[in-house]
Amino acid sequence: MALEPWYKTALRWAQTNLVEIDPARYDEQWWREHWRKTRVQGVIINAGGIVAYYPSAFPLHHRAETLGERDLYGEIVKAAREEGLKVIARMDSNRVAEDFYRAHPDWICIDIDGKPYRQADKYITCINSPYYSEYLPKITEEIIGRSQPDGFADNSWAGIPRKNICYCQHCTKQFREWSGVELPRRHDWADENYRLWIRWNYKRRTDLWEFNNKVTTKAGGEHCAWMGMISGDVLNNSNRFIDLPSILARSPIVMLDHQRRNTIDGFEDNTEAGKRLHEVGGWDKLIPESTPQYQLGSPAFRLASMPPAEVRLWSSSAFAGGIQPWWHHIGSLHEDRRQYNTAEPIFTWHEANQDILVNRKPQADVGVVWSQDNHDFHGQDKANDRTMNPYRGTTRALDRAAITYLPVHANDIGKAAGRFGVLILPNLAAMSDAQVAAVEAFAAQGGSVIASSEASLYSEYGDKRADFALAKLFGVHAKGGSRGAQDVANPDIETSSRHTYLRLSPELRAKVHGPKDKTAPAADGTRHPVLAGLDGTDTLPFGGYLPVVSVDDDVTVLATYIPDFPIYPPETSWMRQPYSDLPAITVRETKNGGKFVWFVADLDRCYARDEQFEHAKLIANAARWMLGDRSLLSLEGTHGFVTATLYSQYNRAIIHLNNRILTSRVPGRQNELLPIGPVTVRLRKTSGDSQPVGVSLRVSGRKVAAKSEGNEIVIDVGEVLDHEVVVIDWAR
């Protein structure tokens, strides 16, 4: 029986990212011992590109400052082979030095005035030039001839980002041949040439990926794969023209370079990235992720140790998303020695528990739909707020409510029936006709759908439709015009225009404790489950964007829009127009059991931006109402600070519980761990489940009992420090 290739078996990786003085100080024996202690199965070794760590025969291939005639790369490869490790040759090849530029100026990206694009003291090479099609293949072949690595990874393979247009002779000629038009003169989404340029650049990166794989497999064998490292941030991939479905379909393993620390996304972002990439690329594909042992942020302190708590939270979030560990140091010698102690307990735990961390299937109640077309052609240059925030707000609301979800690419909606009870379309404004038809088919089979803001109002390339393409399904129609604020640059103006509210129906304040209100109608009727937990108020803060819509007769309007009014001075802060007939939240139910909610008011975007808790409650309420008693699991005792990710594996259920308590003002930074609990898990038994024969907690190392209550299995987990993994073995 043939052995499986390396990219299906190597689960733990190591990288000592060499710097130019490392040839004079690399301690081979120490790093060998560190490989053993951390139980790695593969190493990523700097080979060439911007800097060569072997004596290349190419004179312009810049050697490391202290290399001389030494072959440090080859020595490390030899040591790795003696340790039984797989080897990936690391390239970083999109920039060159001054001498290279002087020798080949036509290989460098230039702006509209003919000036070369530069980064620091380096010149940025053009992916459409012979540098990529002729020079780099020769470097790759040289490396293969010297050391026979198992594969290649390139850190900056995708070239110049979207913010720059290259006008070199190669781009000019190739774009004209592909499109029949000239390169755009500026960034202008209304210009068809610009939109064609966007699409052409995506194609060129996919073409380059295929070309590089042909080079490496021809020279190194069928399993010598070339892999450009990929970001876990969808907007970063868009800015680099990386078409995730196309690229992931062509890569046998995903080398994930997702090292985010910012003021927006926290540790849960790493779980979401793993789920999203697996859903597109396949759950049988390994996704090792570079996990720095040095401090990230702004600036990144490359030589300082990252707090162990932060590494633990980031890596355990990765495990929940199906990501494998890969430790990463900058340089081979550090005066801050704390970073050498962090990886070992994480990696040894991973080895001891790898049986439950791979070869499993995800389970979730909700599918949250996304697409790069939506971010590009609707989000355009404001994608972070306009399209990413609605998605971000939705997933955060589900996480806080411990509702299981998976990211679903818009092209995969047709596979959603039977997998999910609910689909959510968070401002999925740019949709193709095929994607719309897939949503309708999902609904026809009894699925329920939540949409928000301008979902389906545009084609996949951003052309506006006369009405929502999903109007017939939801009974909601675009009338033209809008209220509220979107993309307002001036914060003072935005604050004023965002002082808007929603009026809930029916109004109940007449029977709620408080001063007598002559304007209050009689408190008749009960509220819809989407408004659960809000009986103490008739209004909610909004502050977002509202397309003007009308609704069909069988649609129930749960909330309407209250226009803005002054905030300052306080004496002027009273509603000038307490009522309007503009729908903000609508509900429709069909005879086949389908339930449809349209958050015309973009509460998902508002929640991501403002963290108004009622907005998250409304999103979670809608999902819970649609799921009814069919939710796969629920959590108790978490106060919204533990997220759950569910998998099935043979006769097992696997539940990742991740602690999301933050003690830093920057999400994704953490210096300490605070336990939360006791946590109770309620797991719904499905038709194939029998009685549990054992429940183990793989982090705390305990066996616990499971109780049966109706159609649920109830498990008391206790406290969760950074994470816990609950494994339920079912009787055969």
Secondary structure, DSSP 8 states (H G I E B T S, - for coil): -----GGGT---EEEEE--TTGGGT--HHHHHHHHHHTT-SEEEEEEEESSBSS--S-TTS-B-TTTTT--HHHHHHHHHHHTT-EEEEEEE-SEE-HHHHHH-GGGB-B-TTS-B-EETTEEEB-TTSHIIIIIHHHHHHHHHHHH--SEEEETTTT-S-TT----SHHHHHHHHHHHSS---SS--TT-HHHHHHHHHHHHHHHHHHHHHHHHHHHHH-TT-EEEE-B-S-HHHHHHTT--HHHHHHT-SS--B------SS--THHHHHHHHHHHHHH-TTS--EEEEESEE-SSS-EEEEE--HHHHHHHHHHHHHTT-EEEEEEESS--S-GGGGGSHHHHHHHHHHTGGGTSS-EEE-SEEEEE-HHIIIIIIGGGHIIIIIHHHHHHHHHHHHTT--EEEEEGGGGGG-BTTBSEEEETT--B--HHHHHHHHHHHHTT-EEEEETTTTSB-TTS-B-SS-TTHHHHTEEEEEEEEE-SS---HHHHHHHT--EEEESS--GGGSSSS--TT-----S---GGGTT-TT-SEEE--SEEEEEEE-TT-EEEEEEE-----SSGGG-S-S------EEEEEEE-TTS-EEEEE-S-HHHHHHHH--HHHHHHHHHHHHHHHGGG-SEEEES-TT-EEEEEEEETTEEEEEEEE----SSSTT--S----EEEEEEEEE--TT---EEEEEETTTTEEE-EEEETTEEEEEEEEESSEEEEEEEE--
